[in-house]
Amino acid sequence: MPINKLTAKQEAFCQAIADGKDQATAYRMAYDAEKMKDETVYPHASRLMKNDKVKARVAELKAVTVQQHLWTREMSVLGLMKAFSVAENQDQAAGMTGAVKELNAMHGFNAPSELSVTNRTFSFSVKRAGGDE
């Protein structure tokens, strides 16, 4: 479905939904409605999501997103299982495990890690998603 059948705000709503936002948040983002009350936003967002053109566009965007995910959690598990079942030696298993670990980090599958820095003057801590532990 061509994008030009939607308004710019409808397209922004669809993009936000496809990016994982809930309907109310997507509506607020697309329609500059941050100050609107929930009881106003919810029915507007719901009606918009029921629009056939909007539903079709969201489905199209989600399909593209699914195709773009080249590495999944399932693939990580299968890769690790393969590494330990078919590896002829420890070095081969370690290499395959290292590759899976790197792909997991690239895709943010790892638990957040915490980095702490302390100085005589100050101290702070930063949590990063997908960091090595």
N, C-alpha and C positions, 0 to 999 in steps of 0.2 A: 504494500500500500504506500503510495507516495506521501511524503511528509506534508506537501503543500495542501492537503485536504484538512489539515488541522491548523488551528490558530497557533501563534507562537507560545501562548500560555498553555494551551493543551499539550503541545509538544514538550514543553518544559516539565509539565506534570508527568507525562509518560516517561520521560528520561529519569525523573526522580524515582518513580515507581520501579522502573527497571533496575535502578541502582540500589534497590533494597529499602527505600524509604516507605513508611506507612502512608496511607492515603491522606491523612490529615497533614502530615509534615510536607508531603509532596504538594498538596494544595496551597499550603502557606508559602512555600518557596516559589511556586509558579505564579501565584496571584498576589504576591506581596501582601499577604494577609496575616503577618505575624501577630498583629494586635487583636485579631478577631477572636472571639470566645469559641471554645470547643463546640458549644451547642449550635453555633452558626457554621463553623467549618465542617463538622462531620457530615451533615446532610448535603452540603455543596460538593464535598469530595466524593461522597457515595454516588450522587447523581452523575458526576463527571465520569466516574469509573464505570458506570453502567452504559455510557455512550458507546455505541458499536464501533465507531472510528477509533475512539480512545482505547477500547479493549483490544482491538486488532493491532494497534500500534505498540501497545505494551507487550503483547504476545510476540510481535516481530522483534522488538528490542531484546526481550528475554531470550529468544531463540538465538540471536546473534551472540549474546553474552555466553550462553551455554557452549556454543561452538568455539568461542575464544578461549575457554578454559582448557588448556592443553594438558595440565597435570592436575589430577584430583586426589583427594585423600585415599580413595579406593586404590588408585594406581600406586600410591606410596606403600600401602599395606601389601599389595601384590608384588611390588618390586622387592620389598624386604623379604617376603616369603620366598621369592625366587632366588634371591641372593644366598639365602641359607640352605636352600634345598638343592641347587644345581652347582654351587661353587665347588670347584675341584680342590681349591686350597684356600687358606686364610686370606692371602693377599687379594685373590679374586673377590671373595666375599666382602672384604674391607672396602675395596674399590666400588663395588656396587652399592654398598651401604652408604658410603660417602656421597655418591651421586644422588641417591634418594634423599639424604639429609640436606644437600644443597638445594635440590628442587623444592623440598618442603620449606626451607627458609625463604626462598625466592617468592613463594606463594603465600607466605604468612601463616603457615600451618603450625608453627611452633608457639609454645606458650610465651607470653611476654617475659622479658628479662629485665632486671633492675640494675642500673649502673649508678654507683654511689661515688661521689667525689668529695673529699674533705680537704680543706685548706686551713691555715691558721686563722684566716679572716672569715671564711664562710664554708657552708656545707650544703650540698643539694643532692637530690636523688632523681633519676629519670627512669621511667619505665618505657621500654620499647616493645612493640608487638613484633613477634617473629624473630627475636634475637637468639643468639646461641647462649647456652647455659654452660 
